Every structure is written in structure tokens, then in C-alpha cells.
């Protein structure tokens, strides 16, 4: 599904022009790290806005965690994979509650900005 917004393409389904964004699991246990992978299967370089270009939102859309990172453009060359992991802690280093979450990232393809997202669930102990 693609929604057109001013200056931003929103991608839900997580594959676009050979770019895959996915979580290692759809459902994770409480306090279990969840990892996210972006794979560039396309023939062109994709740009990321920073070395850690992802953030976690809760089901209301509130940002609960965003890793600290310098703002430097990172090239994701063709046939390249990047992976990041989240320990389920919020910005205050407290474990989040079980529930539905999304990881979001932005990528640039030919200077166009796209948002990609993946939903996952944290189960209680």
C-alpha cells in the first residue's frame, strides 16, 4: 500500500523497488531484543539519514525510543544489508510494556524521501 503525502512516500508492506525492511520476528517475548534489517536488493544506492535511522512508536504513534546518532548521510549500496537491534527499553532505559509497536525508518531513493515501517508485538512474560 502506498499513500502519497507531500514530499514523502509512505510505504506499508515493507518492500519497495528492491528495498526490504523487516523485523527478525513478528512477536517477541518481553525483554527479548528485537532486530530490524534493511536490505538493498536494488541496483542503485539508497541513502539513510544517519547511521541509526530508525525509531520505535507505540500503537498511539508516540515515539518511545530513538537511538542517539550523528546526522550524517549513510549510503546503502546495492546488495548491502544493515541491521540494528532494540533491547525494548525506552529513552529512560526502562523496559516498555507488552503491546503493539512499530519500527520506522526513512530512506532516500533518487532524492525522494520514503518512510518504511514494520509492526511487531511484545508479549508479556
N, C-alpha and C positions, 0 to 999 in steps of 0.2 A: 504494500500500500504506500503510495506517495502522496503527500499533501504539499501543495505549493504555498509557501509563505514568502513574504518579501525578503529577498536576498538569502533565503535559507531553504534548502530542501530537507524535509523530514522523512527519514527512512525507517519504516517499521517492517520487520521481516528479516532484516539484517544482512541482506546481500544486495549489493548494488555495483553494477559494472565490474564484477570480479573482485569486489571488496567484501569480505566476510567479517562480521563482528559477532562473537558468541561467548557464552559463559561455559565453564567446564561442566556445570551441572545446572539443571532447571530447579532442583530442590536441594538445599544443603542443610545440614544439621546446625543447630545453634553453636556458635564459637568455632565453626569449621571455616577455614579460609575458602573463599570463592575466587576463582581466577577468570580473567577475561582475555580473549585473544582477538587480535585483528590480523587478518591475512590478506595480503595484496596479491591476488591471482591475476591481476590485470597486466597490461603491457606498459602502463605508464606509472610514473612516480606519484604517490599520494602524499600530501603534506599533513602533518599533525601539528596543532598549535603549540605543543610543548612535549617534553619527554614523558609526562604523565597526564595525558589529555582527557581523563575520564573523571566522572563524579557519580555519586550514589544519591538517588532520590527515593523517598518513601512513597506510599500509594497516594498521598495527597499532593505529590510533586515537590515537596520541600527537600532542599539539598541537605543531606545529613552528613556527608563526607566528601571532601575534595582534597586529594593529595597536594601538598606543597610542591611547587615546581617553578623553575625559572621559565619565563616566557620566551622560548626560542623555537623557531620552526624546525621540525624534525622531518626529514624525508623518509618515507617508507617505499623503498624501491620495489620493482616488480619481483614477485616470488619471495617476498620477505614476510616474516611473522614477528609481531610484538606481543608480549604477554605481561599482564600486571595481575597482582593478587591483592585482595582486600581481606583483612582479618575480622571484619564485622564490627569494628569499633567506630564510633562517631568522632567528630572533631575534638571531643573532650577525653578521648581514649576510654570511653565506656561502651560495652557491648550493646548493640541495638537489640530491640525486641524482635521476637519472631513476627513474620508477616511478609507481605509482597513488597519487592523493591525492584528498581531498575538501575542499571548502569548506563550512563550516556556518554557519548564522545562526539567530537566534531572532527570532520576531515575536510580536506580541500582537494578537489579534483579539477584541474584546469581552472584554478582560481575561483571555483564555485564552492560555497560552504554547504556541507551536508551534516545533518545530525543523525547519528545511529544510536539505537538503544536495544537493550536486551533485558527482558524481565526474568526474575528468579524469585524463589521463595525461601525464606529461612524458617525451618521447622523448630518447634520448641523441643526441649530436652526430654 
